[in-house]
């Protein structure tokens, strides 16, 4: 098994060429306490994390995963319905198993 980098395994072929294995993250289940908002111009995932998760901007990935936004940009197009999921300790325990 290869080295881990941001939840993704970097492995090598027999010839020594490196490649990245796909990482499948656990689904963030919907909860009745989730917050739904419509994004406005200038909104960003880290801004939402700051506002809804007591200033913890590093949780922007959690919002991105819940909304299947990927991690290409933290800027959100306006007019999208965004789900701000409640923090789920069970989910974070599953992530630790991936690492």
C-alpha positions as CSV (number, residue, x, y, z in Angstrom):
1,X,0.0,0.0,0.0
2,X,1.3,3.5,-0.8
3,X,1.5,6.7,1.0
4,X,-1.6,8.8,2.0
5,X,-2.1,12.4,0.9
6,X,-5.3,14.3,1.7
7,X,-7.3,11.0,1.9
8,X,-5.9,9.8,-1.4
9,X,-3.4,7.0,-1.7
10,X,-0.4,7.6,-3.9
11,X,0.9,4.3,-5.1
12,X,3.6,3.1,-7.6
13,X,3.5,0.6,-10.4
14,X,6.2,-2.0,-10.7
15,X,8.1,0.3,-13.0
16,X,8.1,3.0,-10.3
17,X,5.6,5.4,-11.9
18,X,3.4,7.1,-9.3
19,X,-0.4,7.2,-9.6
20,X,-3.3,8.3,-7.4
21,X,-6.0,5.9,-6.4
22,X,-9.6,7.1,-6.2
23,X,-11.0,8.0,-2.8
24,X,-14.6,7.5,-2.1
25,X,-15.9,9.6,0.8
26,X,-18.8,8.5,2.9
27,X,-22.2,10.1,2.1
28,X,-23.2,12.9,4.4
29,X,-26.7,11.9,5.4
30,X,-29.5,14.5,5.4
31,X,-30.7,15.6,8.8
32,X,-33.9,17.5,9.7
33,X,-31.6,20.1,11.4
34,X,-29.7,20.8,8.2
35,X,-29.9,24.4,7.0
36,X,-30.8,25.2,3.3
37,X,-29.9,28.5,1.8
38,X,-29.8,30.1,-1.7
39,X,-26.3,31.3,-2.5
40,X,-25.7,35.0,-3.2
41,X,-23.0,36.7,-5.4
42,X,-19.7,36.5,-3.6
43,X,-20.6,33.6,-1.3
44,X,-17.9,31.0,-0.6
45,X,-17.7,27.6,1.1
46,X,-15.2,28.9,3.7
47,X,-17.5,31.8,4.4
48,X,-20.4,29.4,5.1
49,X,-18.1,27.3,7.3
50,X,-17.1,30.3,9.3
51,X,-20.7,31.5,9.7
52,X,-22.3,28.1,10.5
53,X,-19.5,26.2,12.2
54,X,-18.3,28.7,14.8
55,X,-15.5,30.1,12.8
56,X,-14.0,26.8,11.7
57,X,-13.2,27.6,8.0
58,X,-11.5,24.3,7.5
59,X,-14.9,22.6,7.4
60,X,-15.7,24.1,4.0
61,X,-14.9,20.6,2.5
62,X,-17.7,19.2,4.6
63,X,-20.2,21.6,2.9
64,X,-18.7,20.9,-0.5
65,X,-19.1,17.1,-0.1
66,X,-22.6,17.5,1.2
67,X,-23.5,19.4,-2.0
68,X,-21.3,17.4,-4.4
69,X,-19.5,20.6,-5.3
70,X,-16.1,19.0,-5.6
71,X,-13.0,20.9,-4.3
72,X,-12.0,22.9,-7.4
73,X,-13.1,26.2,-6.0
74,X,-14.5,27.6,-2.7
75,X,-16.5,30.3,-4.6
76,X,-20.1,29.3,-5.1
77,X,-22.2,30.5,-8.1
78,X,-25.2,32.6,-7.0
79,X,-28.6,31.1,-7.1
80,X,-27.7,27.5,-6.0
81,X,-29.5,25.8,-3.1
82,X,-26.9,24.9,-0.6
83,X,-27.3,22.4,2.2
84,X,-25.3,23.3,5.4
85,X,-25.3,19.9,7.1
86,X,-25.2,19.6,10.9
87,X,-21.9,18.4,12.2
88,X,-21.9,14.6,12.5
89,X,-19.3,13.0,14.7
90,X,-20.1,9.6,13.2
91,X,-19.2,10.9,9.7
92,X,-15.9,12.3,11.0
93,X,-15.1,8.9,12.6
94,X,-15.6,7.3,9.1
95,X,-13.2,9.8,7.6
96,X,-10.6,8.9,10.1
97,X,-10.9,5.3,9.0
98,X,-10.1,6.4,5.4
99,X,-6.9,8.2,6.6
